[in-house]
Amino acid sequence: MSRGSLALLAGGLAVALVVVLLLAPNASTAPDGLERVAADEGFADAAEDAPFELLPGYSIPGVDDAAASRVLAALVGTLAVAAIALGGGWALRRCTPPVEPVREPAVEAREHDAALDAPAARQR
């Protein structure tokens, strides 16, 4: 990975983390859109609990301060998404064959002519 790519990646991750730090403490505790529609349409009671939760209720278990818990959960989520995206990109790059550059016919013709002229130039 080039220096420019690493700088862009680090800058993007830094911006994402700053946004998380500034906005996560102000996150709403109201139900999200899917929960609201389920409640409005009357089928919220039919929902089943997830078999496991990594960050239950968008919080970190054991952290007593609700705002700090939301910020930590948002940081963990942001870093997890970044790691998954980077890992997926790395895996795709490793398994994709390199693409040959497209060459213009005029360039190929000149190179071909030069290769044909080379033996004649040596005989002179």
C-alpha positions in Angstrom: 0.0 0.0 0.0 1.4 3.4 -1.0 2.1 6.2 1.5 -0.7 8.3 -0.1 -3.2 5.4 0.3 -2.2 4.9 4.0 -2.5 8.7 4.6 -6.0 8.7 3.0 -7.0 5.6 5.1 -5.7 7.1 8.3 -7.4 10.4 7.6 -10.7 8.8 6.9 -10.6 6.7 10.0 -9.6 9.7 12.1 -12.6 11.7 10.7 -14.9 8.8 11.5 -13.6 8.5 15.0 -13.9 12.2 15.7 -17.5 12.1 14.4 -18.2 9.2 16.7 -16.7 11.0 19.7 -18.7 14.2 19.0 -22.1 12.6 18.1 -22.4 9.4 20.0 -23.0 11.1 23.4 -26.1 12.8 21.8 -27.5 9.6 20.3 -31.3 9.2 20.8 -32.6 6.6 23.2 -35.9 6.4 21.2 -36.5 3.3 19.2 -34.9 3.2 15.7 -37.0 3.2 12.5 -37.6 -0.6 12.4 -38.6 -0.8 16.0 -41.0 2.2 15.6 -42.7 0.7 12.5 -43.0 -2.7 14.2 -44.7 -0.9 17.2 -46.9 1.2 15.0 -48.0 -1.8 12.9 -48.6 -4.0 16.0 -46.1 -6.8 15.4 -43.3 -5.7 17.8 -44.4 -8.4 20.3 -43.7 -11.1 17.6 -40.0 -10.3 17.6 -37.6 -12.8 19.1 -34.5 -11.9 21.0 -31.2 -12.3 19.2 -29.3 -15.5 20.2 -26.4 -13.3 21.3 -25.5 -9.6 21.3 -22.0 -8.2 20.9 -23.0 -4.7 22.0 -26.4 -5.0 23.7 -28.5 -1.9 23.4 -25.6 -0.1 21.7 -23.6 -0.1 25.0 -20.7 -1.8 26.6 -21.7 -4.1 29.5 -20.1 -3.1 32.8 -19.7 0.6 32.0 -22.0 2.5 34.3 -22.0 5.9 32.6 -24.6 5.7 29.7 -22.9 8.3 27.5 -19.5 6.8 27.9 -20.9 3.4 27.2 -22.5 4.6 23.9 -19.2 6.3 22.9 -17.2 3.2 23.6 -19.7 1.0 21.7 -19.6 3.4 18.7 -15.8 3.4 18.7 -15.8 -0.4 18.8 -18.3 -0.6 16.0 -16.4 2.0 13.9 -13.1 0.1 14.3 -14.8 -3.3 13.6 -16.4 -2.0 10.3 -13.0 -0.5 9.3 -11.2 -3.8 10.0 -13.8 -5.8 8.1 -13.6 -3.4 5.1 -9.8 -3.4 5.1 -9.7 -7.2 5.5 -12.2 -7.7 2.7 -10.3 -5.3 0.4 -7.0 -7.1 1.2 -8.5 -10.5 0.5 -10.1 -9.4 -2.8 -6.8 -7.8 -3.9 -4.9 -11.0 -3.1 -7.2 -13.2 -5.1 -7.8 -11.0 -8.1 -5.3 -11.4 -10.9 -3.5 -8.2 -12.0 -5.0 -6.4 -15.0 -2.8 -6.0 -18.0 -2.6 -2.4 -19.2 -4.4 -1.6 -22.4 -1.9 -0.7 -25.2 -2.7 1.4 -28.2 -2.4 -0.3 -31.6 -0.1 2.4 -32.8 2.4 1.8 -30.0 2.4 -1.9 -30.7 2.9 -1.3 -34.4 5.9 0.9 -33.8 7.5 -1.6 -31.4 6.9 -4.4 -33.9 8.5 -2.4 -36.7 11.4 -1.5 -34.5 11.9 -5.2 -33.6 11.9 -6.1 -37.4 14.4 -3.3 -38.2 16.8 -4.3 -35.5 18.4 -7.3 -37.3 18.8 -5.2 -40.5 20.5 -2.4 -38.6 23.0 -4.9 -37.1 24.0 -6.2 -40.5 25.1 -2.8 -41.8 
